[in-house]
């Protein structure tokens, strides 16, 4: 089982606009410990993991075992997909063809850069 605690902690802290000092105050620890957690040099205790889980409103299991950065991307894409599909219903057939042409050109450009 992969351990994603270190990258998840940094991701969640930055997502909330917190500095390491801010998070240290929230969990009652030293800023340097937060830094060591984020780079994976130190493991958090179960009590600390529970405090962080509660603070970020994330299930403890997810904090440790899921790459929350990817989950965030998935949520952003689902919102984008929903928006695109809802707007597509309003387009004429010619407008839809134009959008598809543009999207194909963008995909081709992205593929060529890989």
Wavefront OBJ file of the C-alpha trace (Angstrom):
o trace
v 0.000 0.000 0.000
v 1.387 3.403 -0.984
v 1.805 6.110 1.625
v 0.790 9.527 0.303
v 0.820 11.347 3.627
v 3.774 13.658 2.853
v 2.568 14.989 -0.532
v -1.046 15.088 0.684
v -0.134 17.166 3.711
v 1.725 19.729 1.624
v -1.052 19.765 -0.985
v -3.809 20.270 1.589
v -1.862 22.920 3.494
v -1.121 24.923 0.349
v -4.675 24.442 -0.956
v -5.940 26.056 2.263
v -3.393 28.872 1.948
v -1.626 27.886 5.158
v 2.049 28.304 5.942
v 3.865 25.545 7.788
v 3.824 27.811 10.853
v 0.029 28.101 10.639
v -0.447 24.356 10.460
v 2.033 23.825 13.285
v -0.117 26.022 15.542
v -3.262 24.158 14.537
v -1.841 20.753 15.487
v 0.284 22.037 18.377
v 3.636 21.101 16.864
v 6.812 22.858 15.751
v 7.072 24.191 12.188
v 10.188 22.101 11.577
v 8.195 18.934 12.303
v 5.608 19.949 9.697
v 8.461 20.425 7.204
v 9.866 16.980 8.016
v 6.420 15.414 7.589
v 6.030 17.081 4.197
v 9.350 15.803 2.868
v 8.808 12.366 4.338
v 11.686 12.477 6.832
v 9.419 11.899 9.807
v 6.253 9.908 10.419
v 3.283 11.481 12.169
v 1.746 9.822 15.207
v -1.779 8.454 15.030
v -2.950 11.358 17.213
v -1.351 13.868 14.838
v -2.850 12.121 11.809
v -6.277 12.290 13.433
v -5.885 16.032 14.139
v -4.862 16.652 10.541
v -7.668 14.484 9.222
v -10.179 16.415 11.311
v -8.744 19.796 10.380
v -8.790 19.123 6.633
v -12.072 17.182 6.871
v -10.474 14.222 5.090
v -10.943 10.590 6.132
v -7.784 9.370 7.852
v -7.463 6.482 5.409
v -7.598 8.882 2.438
v -4.998 11.184 3.991
v -2.550 8.307 3.986
v -3.470 6.037 1.069
v -4.912 8.234 -1.701
v -3.035 10.746 -3.814
v -5.348 13.664 -3.126
v -3.641 15.761 -5.788
v -5.047 13.391 -8.413
v -8.451 13.375 -6.759
v -8.453 17.166 -6.991
v -7.641 16.998 -10.708
v -10.465 14.504 -11.249
v -12.918 16.843 -9.509
v -11.763 19.749 -11.676
v -12.186 17.673 -14.838
v -15.656 16.530 -13.886
v -16.706 20.152 -13.413
v -15.107 21.051 -16.754
v -16.775 18.112 -18.490
v -20.154 19.015 -17.048
v -19.756 22.625 -18.173
v -18.661 21.640 -21.675
v -21.509 19.184 -22.127
v -24.128 21.591 -20.839
v -22.891 24.350 -23.158
v -22.647 21.971 -26.120
v -26.413 21.475 -26.003
v -26.846 25.147 -26.853
v -24.669 25.047 -29.987
v -25.865 24.698 -33.557
v -24.538 21.805 -35.640
v -22.110 24.133 -37.440
v -20.852 25.510 -34.124
v -20.350 21.971 -32.814
v -18.296 21.089 -35.924
v -16.163 24.198 -35.386
v -15.539 23.277 -31.751
v -14.563 19.733 -32.730
v -12.144 21.080 -35.340
v -10.508 23.346 -32.752
v -10.340 20.559 -30.161
v -8.747 18.180 -32.674
v -6.146 20.825 -33.564
v -5.344 21.380 -29.884
v -5.027 17.627 -29.274
v -2.750 17.262 -32.307
v -0.563 20.118 -31.025
v -0.362 18.540 -27.550
v 0.483 15.130 -29.020
v 3.240 16.673 -31.168
v 4.812 18.292 -28.087
v 5.032 14.943 -26.280
l 1 2 3 4 5 6 7 8 9 10 11 12 13 14 15 16 17 18 19 20 21 22 23 24 25 26 27 28 29 30 31 32 33 34 35 36 37 38 39 40 41 42 43 44 45 46 47 48 49 50 51 52 53 54 55 56 57 58 59 60 61 62 63 64 65 66 67 68 69 70 71 72 73 74 75 76 77 78 79 80 81 82 83 84 85 86 87 88 89 90 91 92 93 94 95 96 97 98 99 100 101 102 103 104 105 106 107 108 109 110 111 112 113 114
